């Protein structure tokens, strides 16, 4: 019988994927502005103003430029 905790960890694997707008580029370190107004740094390629996907400190690729609604619970 599999361990229930290990099964749960596999379902919740990895950090969340986020979308952000590139606000600064320094070599391969990108500063992203998140929809809530926070800033994070990630490694990868991007240009200022571009929307990108980030997960675990890495740029995954370009994200579509769509309107974002923030809903607080």
One Martini backbone bead per residue (centre of mass of N, CA, C, O) as a GRO file, in nm:
protein
   73
    1UNK     BB    1   0.096   0.037   0.024
    2UNK     BB    2   0.083   0.359  -0.015
    3UNK     BB    3   0.188   0.655   0.087
    4UNK     BB    4  -0.010   0.927   0.148
    5UNK     BB    5   0.205   1.153   0.159
    6UNK     BB    6   0.345   1.089  -0.112
    7UNK     BB    7   0.091   1.122  -0.288
    8UNK     BB    8   0.044   1.421  -0.219
    9UNK     BB    9   0.322   1.533  -0.312
   10UNK     BB   10   0.279   1.455  -0.614
   11UNK     BB   11   0.030   1.645  -0.658
   12UNK     BB   12   0.213   1.903  -0.521
   13UNK     BB   13   0.434   1.955  -0.718
   14UNK     BB   14   0.592   2.221  -0.671
   15UNK     BB   15   0.590   2.528  -0.755
   16UNK     BB   16   0.430   2.787  -0.855
   17UNK     BB   17   0.283   2.936  -1.126
   18UNK     BB   18   0.372   3.251  -1.276
   19UNK     BB   19   0.286   3.583  -1.368
   20UNK     BB   20   0.482   3.844  -1.539
   21UNK     BB   21   0.646   4.156  -1.566
   22UNK     BB   22   0.904   4.299  -1.717
   23UNK     BB   23   1.129   4.555  -1.554
   24UNK     BB   24   1.417   4.396  -1.554
   25UNK     BB   25   1.762   4.364  -1.689
   26UNK     BB   26   2.051   4.139  -1.583
   27UNK     BB   27   2.124   3.957  -1.811
   28UNK     BB   28   1.976   3.658  -1.668
   29UNK     BB   29   1.827   3.864  -1.477
   30UNK     BB   30   1.489   3.894  -1.378
   31UNK     BB   31   1.241   4.138  -1.318
   32UNK     BB   32   0.924   4.093  -1.165
   33UNK     BB   33   0.583   4.187  -1.194
   34UNK     BB   34   0.317   4.126  -1.017
   35UNK     BB   35  -0.022   4.166  -1.000
   36UNK     BB   36   0.003   4.260  -0.680
   37UNK     BB   37   0.312   4.426  -0.691
   38UNK     BB   38   0.530   4.238  -0.677
   39UNK     BB   39   0.878   4.123  -0.658
   40UNK     BB   40   1.091   3.919  -0.871
   41UNK     BB   41   1.348   3.684  -0.933
   42UNK     BB   42   1.483   3.550  -1.248
   43UNK     BB   43   1.586   3.307  -1.475
   44UNK     BB   44   1.650   3.437  -1.805
   45UNK     BB   45   1.453   3.550  -2.079
   46UNK     BB   46   1.389   3.905  -2.157
   47UNK     BB   47   1.176   4.187  -2.199
   48UNK     BB   48   1.068   4.482  -2.154
   49UNK     BB   49   0.710   4.424  -2.101
   50UNK     BB   50   0.705   4.133  -2.081
   51UNK     BB   51   0.526   3.833  -2.056
   52UNK     BB   52   0.579   3.574  -1.804
   53UNK     BB   53   0.672   3.260  -1.694
   54UNK     BB   54   0.708   3.135  -1.349
   55UNK     BB   55   0.926   2.877  -1.183
   56UNK     BB   56   1.146   2.850  -0.937
   57UNK     BB   57   1.328   3.097  -1.077
   58UNK     BB   58   1.215   3.039  -1.375
   59UNK     BB   59   1.185   3.085  -1.708
   60UNK     BB   60   0.943   2.937  -1.929
   61UNK     BB   61   0.795   3.184  -2.086
   62UNK     BB   62   0.568   3.323  -2.274
   63UNK     BB   63   0.295   3.536  -2.217
   64UNK     BB   64   0.002   3.648  -2.247
   65UNK     BB   65  -0.172   3.956  -2.310
   66UNK     BB   66  -0.384   3.989  -2.039
   67UNK     BB   67  -0.622   4.044  -1.840
   68UNK     BB   68  -0.616   4.105  -1.477
   69UNK     BB   69  -0.778   3.957  -1.200
   70UNK     BB   70  -0.819   4.034  -0.855
   71UNK     BB   71  -0.907   3.801  -0.595
   72UNK     BB   72  -1.018   3.830  -0.273
   73UNK     BB   73  -1.064   3.601   0.022
   0.00000   0.00000   0.00000
